[in-house]
Amino acid sequence: MNNLNLNEVATLIELLRDRLEEACDCIEAGYEIVRSSGHSISDSQMTVEGGRMFIEEANEYLNTIKEIK
């Protein structure tokens, strides 16, 4: 990939990572409401854990791209 493509890739990953982080934060913010309604949050927790893992991977990849640039 040339530098222009790496910049575009990095921008896209950063935007997607940020939206995913916002989604995880919103899901976590709803835990108490869900619990108080008598429902389980186990599916929500797994979703957030997976999202947070992807965010970490995205950050590692972005650091790798910055080293290549």
matplotlib code that plots the C-alpha trace (Angstrom):
import matplotlib.pyplot as plt

x = [0.0, 1.2, 1.1, -2.2, -3.9, -2.4, -3.7, -7.2, -7.1, -6.0, -8.7, -11.4, -10.2, -10.0, -13.6, -14.9, -13.0, -14.4, -18.0, -17.5, -16.2, -19.2, -21.5, -19.8, -20.1, -23.8, -24.4, -22.6, -24.6, -27.7, -26.6, -28.4, -31.6, -31.6, -30.8, -33.5, -36.0, -35.1, -33.2, -29.7, -26.9, -24.7, -25.2, -24.5, -21.4, -20.1, -20.8, -18.9, -16.0, -15.8, -16.0, -13.3, -11.0, -11.5, -10.7, -7.4, -6.6, -7.5, -5.1, -2.3, -2.8, -2.9, 0.4, 1.8, 0.6, 2.2, 5.5, 5.3, 4.4]
y = [0.0, 3.5, 6.2, 7.7, 4.3, 3.8, 7.2, 6.3, 2.9, 4.5, 7.1, 4.5, 2.3, 5.2, 6.3, 2.7, 2.2, 5.4, 4.4, 1.0, 2.5, 4.7, 1.7, -0.2, 2.7, 3.0, -0.7, -0.5, 2.5, 0.4, -2.4, -1.1, -0.5, -4.0, -5.6, -3.6, -4.9, -8.5, -9.4, -10.7, -8.7, -11.6, -11.2, -7.5, -8.1, -10.5, -8.0, -5.3, -7.6, -8.5, -4.9, -3.8, -6.6, -5.3, -1.8, -3.0, -4.8, -1.7, 0.4, -2.1, -2.1, 1.7, 1.8, -0.6, 1.6, 4.6, 2.8, 2.0, 5.6]
z = [0.0, -0.7, 2.0, 0.7, 1.1, 4.5, 5.6, 4.3, 6.0, 9.3, 9.2, 8.5, 11.3, 13.7, 12.9, 13.2, 16.5, 17.9, 17.0, 18.5, 21.7, 21.9, 21.3, 24.1, 26.5, 25.7, 26.3, 29.6, 30.6, 30.3, 32.6, 35.7, 33.8, 32.4, 35.8, 37.5, 35.0, 36.0, 32.9, 32.4, 31.0, 30.0, 26.3, 26.6, 28.6, 25.9, 23.2, 25.1, 25.9, 22.2, 21.2, 23.6, 22.3, 18.8, 20.0, 21.4, 18.2, 16.1, 18.3, 17.9, 14.1, 14.0, 15.9, 13.3, 10.4, 12.0, 12.2, 8.4, 7.4]

ax = plt.figure().add_subplot(projection="3d")
ax.plot(x, y, z, "-o")
ax.set_aspect("equal")
plt.show()
